Amino acid sequence: MTQMNGCDDFCGCLSDYLDGEMDEKCRRIIEEHLESCDTCSTMYETLKTTVLACAQGLPAEIPEDVREGLRTYLRTHCKKECV
């Protein structure tokens, strides 16, 4: 996958990116997007924190700014009133 059109495409690839399961070209595209998009960067940091916490078997406290960024993203993109 070398063509990505928008944040939905990037968010769909974050797990593969985190796991190192993509070629160098895709990796660079993801990294460039993460540098310029606060929303996807927040999603990535949240995913990374979650994966790390699960791997360690320890509860992790999500920083308030990350938590609020995730809430904002979900409210905007999922259109659920109870997020």
C-alpha positions in Angstrom: 0.0 0.0 0.0 1.7 3.2 -1.2 -1.4 5.3 -1.8 -3.0 6.7 1.3 -5.8 9.2 1.1 -6.6 10.8 4.4 -6.5 10.0 8.1 -8.8 6.9 7.8 -6.2 5.2 5.6 -3.4 6.1 8.1 -5.3 5.0 11.1 -6.0 1.7 9.4 -2.3 1.1 9.1 -1.1 2.1 12.5 -1.1 -1.4 13.9 1.0 -2.7 11.1 3.3 0.3 11.5 3.7 -0.4 15.2 4.4 -4.0 14.6 7.0 -3.2 11.9 5.0 -5.1 9.3 5.3 -2.8 6.3 8.0 -1.9 3.7 10.3 1.1 4.1 8.3 3.3 1.6 5.0 2.8 3.5 6.8 3.4 6.8 8.2 6.7 5.6 4.7 7.8 4.4 3.2 7.0 7.8 6.0 8.8 9.6 5.6 11.9 7.5 1.9 11.9 8.1 2.3 11.4 11.9 4.7 14.4 12.0 2.1 16.6 10.4 -1.2 15.3 11.8 -1.9 15.7 15.5 -5.0 13.5 15.3 -3.2 10.5 13.9 -0.2 11.1 16.1 -2.6 11.0 19.1 -4.2 7.8 17.8 -0.7 6.2 17.3 0.5 7.2 20.8 -2.7 5.8 22.3 -2.3 2.5 20.4 1.3 2.3 21.3 0.5 2.8 25.0 -2.2 0.2 24.9 -0.1 -2.4 23.2 2.7 -1.8 25.7 0.4 -2.0 28.7 -1.1 -5.3 27.4 2.4 -6.7 26.7 3.5 -5.9 30.3 0.2 -6.9 31.8 0.1 -3.7 33.8 -2.6 -1.0 34.0 -1.5 2.1 32.2 -2.7 5.6 32.9 -3.4 7.5 29.7 -2.1 11.1 29.9 -5.0 13.6 30.0 -4.0 15.3 26.8 -3.9 12.0 25.0 -7.3 11.0 26.5 -8.9 14.3 25.5 -7.4 14.1 22.0 -8.8 10.6 21.5 -12.2 11.8 22.8 -12.2 14.7 20.4 -11.2 12.4 17.5 -13.9 9.9 18.3 -16.6 12.6 18.7 -15.6 14.0 15.3 -15.2 10.8 13.4 -17.6 8.4 15.0 -20.4 10.9 15.7 -21.4 9.3 19.0 -22.8 11.6 21.7 -21.7 9.4 24.6 -18.0 9.3 23.9 
